[in-house]
Amino acid sequence: MLPLALLHAAQNKPMLVELKNGETLNGHLTACDNFMNLTIKEVYQTSADGERFWKLPEAYIRGNNIKYIRVAESLVDQVKEQEEENRRRGVGRGGSRSAGGGGGGNGQYGRGGGRGGRGGPPGRGGRGGGGPGRGAPRGGAKMGP
């Protein structure tokens, strides 16, 4: 399970966030982004030594300061079930964009596809080892049998 999938499912749910400096924040997640930056509301912040507390209406947490996040166990189970359902239906995180790998349907090759297991002819992958590059070889030389 990807952490961002769990965070997106946890929006408007209570969570605990511990920071690398030892402080903890309890609140309801309102927003998150791909860098794991979080915005939480109705926040109770606890100092690293556990002796001071603050109540804040809202807090922004930069993703690289997060040590760990705790959410309800039921939410974790729910996200696992959803990902399993998506896997059964064939919905993935990526995959080809159309029949030909990267564009124009009908098996035609478009921009940005046809490489590395996303459709296209065999032997034409990214990063070397593939067949001819663009078009036929020059000079009428014949390749292959």
N, C-alpha and C positions, 0 to 999 in steps of 0.2 A: 504494500500500500504506500502511495506517495504522500508525504507530509502535506503538500499543498491541497490535495484532494480532501484530506481530513480537515484542514483549516477552512476551506470553502464550505464544507458541510457544517462546520461549527459556528457559522455566523449567527449572531443573536442568541448564542448559547453561553452559559457561564464557563469560565476557564481560569486556570492558574498559570501564570508565566513566571518562571524563575530566571533572573538575569545572571550573567557571568560574574557580576560584582556581589551576588548573594541576595540582592533585594528580590522580593516577590510582589507580584501584582495580581489581584483577583478582580475579575470583572466580566462583562459581556462583550464578546467580540463583535465589532461593527464592520470592520473592513480588514482585508489583507491583500497583499500583492505578491508578485512572483519572486520578490527578494525576501519574502517572509516578514516584511514590515507589517506591524499590526496597529490597529486603532481599537481601543477598548473603552467602554463607558461604564459608569457607576463603579469606579475603581477604588479598591482598598489596597494601599501600598504599605509594605512592611519593610523596615530597614534590615540590613544584612544581619545585625545582631539580634533582631527580633524584639527590640525594646521600644521602637517608635513606630507609630502608625499614622497614615494620612488618608483622608477620603478625598478623592478627586472626581470631578464630573466626567473627565475624559483623559486618556493618556495615549501617546504615540510611542511605539516601541520599535526601534530600528532592529531589523532581523539579525544582524551580526552580533547583537548583544544578548541574544536569547540563549540560555543554557538548556532549558527544556520547557515543554508545555504539557499541561495536564488537562484533559477533557473527560467528560463522562464516558464510562466504559460502554454504555449502550450506543453512544455515537460512533465509537470505533467499530463495534459490531455492525452497525447500520451501513457504514462506508464499505466495510469488507463485503457485505452482502451485495451492495450496489455494484462494486467492481466485479464480483463473480458473475452477476447477472449480465453486465456489459461484456464480459469475456465470452459467456455462452452465446450471446447474440452476435458476436463478432465485432463489437465496437471496441476500438483500441485507442491508444494515445496518439497514434500517427497513422501510417499506412498510405496507400496510394490515393491520389486525388481523383483519378478517373481510370478508365479501362486501360489506357496505355501507359500509365505511370505518372505522367505529369501534364496532361493538358488535353486539348481537343478531343474528346471521346472517340469512339469508333476505332480504338487501338492506335490512334495517331500519337506521335510524340510531340509534346509541347515543351514549354520552357520549364526548367527546374525539376524534371522528373526523370524516370528511366534510368536510375542509378541505384546501385547497392540494394537490391532486393525489393525495389518498389516498382516492379514491372519493367518492361523494355526487353530488348533482346539479350540473350545470355552472352557473357563475355564483355559486356560494356559496363563496367562498374567504375566507380570513382577511384582515384588514387592508384592508377597504373594497373598493369596486368590485363587490360582489356584488348579488344580488337582494334580495328581501324578507328581513327579519331573522327574526323569530319569528312564525309563523302568518300568517294572512291580514291584509290591511290593514283598519283600522277604518272604520266608516261605510259599508260596502258598496261602496266605490269599486272600480271595475274596473281592473285593471292589464293592460296588454298588449292585443293585438288581439282 
